[in-house]
Structures are given as C-alpha cells and as structure tokens.
Amino acid sequence: MAAMILLSILLTGCDSDAPTPPTAAPKPPEPQSPEPQSAEATATPPAETDAPAESSAAHAGAPFVQPVDELGRVDGLTFWGWSADSQHFAFQTYYPGTGGRSCDQVATLHIVSAATDRYAAPPITTRYPAIESDVCTGPSPEEALAMLRPNALAQWDISGEHYIAPLHNTEGSDDWLVEPASGPWFRLTLAQTGKGNDGDAIANGGFRLEMHEIGHAGMPKVIESGERTREGLFDYQAAMVFPAPDDSHVAIIMKMARVDYEGDSYGFMSSGTTRIPDMVVEDGE
C-alpha cells in the first residue's frame, strides 16, 4: 500500500468523508442515506472536558479514545459504545485541520443503525464559525460537540456501559484473522480498487471488503463491493473491530489515506455493519 491506513469502523456502509483538497474547507461525513447535518458552535463550552482517558472510560461513558497523532497526521477517534439492545453504536472523529488554515478543525458524531446498515440520524458536525481567521473564536469543535452529544446518545440509548474493547489489526494486513473472545473466528479480506495516483487530489479510491467465518464452507459475505470510489481518498485498511455486547453484530472501523494540504493524512470511517449469524453466505444463496 502507498500509505498505511487505519480503518476505523464497522461493517456498515457509512462513510466519514475526508476533507477536500488543500484550498477548500473539510466536508462532513457523507452517509448512504441522510445528508450530514452541521451545527455551528455558538454556546458556552461545558465545564468538563470532552473524553476522559481510556482507563476511566468504563465509568465516564468514553470507552475507547485514540487521540490525534500529530506526528503521523492521524485523526482522533472515540467509540462511545453500543445501545443496550446492540442495535446502534456511536463513534466520533476529530479532524485537526489541514495545516493551511488556523481554525479549520472539525468534530463529527456518527450514530449508526447496525440493523439497517445506515446512519440512524444525520451526523452532527461542529467547527469554528470562521475557518480563515488567525484567531479561533468561540468554543472549539470538540467543546461544541460535547454540548450536543449527550442528548443524541440518549435518544438511541447508547452508553459506554455497553462496550467491548476493540480488536486491532496490529499487523496492518489486508488479510486479517479476527479472534473475538466469544463468537466465531472470522477473516476480513481487503482489496484496493479504483486507486489513483498518490498525492493527487483526484485520487479517487475504493475497496472491496469480504468477511467469512473460519472453518465454514460457505461463500464470504461481501461488506463493500469495491464499486464505489471516494474523492481524495486513495488507500484503506481495516483497523479495528468493535463487537456488540450481545455478539449479534460487529462494527468495523476503517482507516483511510487522503490528500491533504501538506501531503497525506489519515482519517476513520465505518465500513458497514453485519449480523454475525449472517456473515457467511451459503452456496447457492
């Protein structure tokens, strides 16, 4: 691969768009169903900080936090947990900016329906009102999103109490054996499609992602067909899998490489959800 990518997300079909090439402001995620909904940050920031450390997350509602990697130019990621019935999950992405503007950071909350493979609600995106300014006024995007997030999570009964630690693709492989503590072992197989030239703002890339249960003779489940390409994104990798507490679904987080102001940077998206009992397609189906 031209660049290592962490994939952040599930088996859902919901994307978190990368920012547009150098001169444009970053765009909010682009789901398969409803259009993203942006919210400008104008209220007074809350007293407490956004996401606590992972060690205290079980009690604070932020079970998984991966901060921004400034050196590696990787976005921040927070997985807020599942609903009590394991039918919905939420994750948050934080884009630290292109490096070409002072105030173009973006925070986005994604709430996904595992049953329908769609956003349960339009993503909530917050940013500074004036991205061209040298002085960033108002609450930060993360502070603004922290004011909106509790009601959004409560609507879908999503809590850090309903959380299982993710399984990481530590080898960065395109052929990844996933071994959950419970439930069947399965393999994720990734192939890049439609790849453009690295560093090219028109590097529209896609991927094909398949999943199958180990030891099963059936055909693999196609999570993403590879037919879709995304503007400015040219490389993908399955980075993490978050199992649902009742083992009914898994959320696959993808890491994607994108064209940015100072070269490649990396963000996260959810690549679909699937019921574990449906992950294998029988011959002839």
PEURZI-V428136 format. One record per helix or strand. SS is the DSSP state (~ for helix, > for strand). FROM is the first residue (numbers start at 1). LEN is the number of residues. If there is no record, write none. Layout:
BEGIN
ss: <SS SS>
from: <FROM FROM>
len: <LEN LEN>
END
This chain:
BEGIN
ss: <> > > ~ > > > > > > > > ~ > > > > > > > > > > ~ >>
from: <8 12 37 54 64 69 74 76 88 106 118 124 141 158 167 175 186 205 219 230 233 249 263 276 280>
len: <1 1 4 7 3 1 1 8 8 8 2 4 15 2 2 4 8 9 7 1 11 12 13 3 2>
END
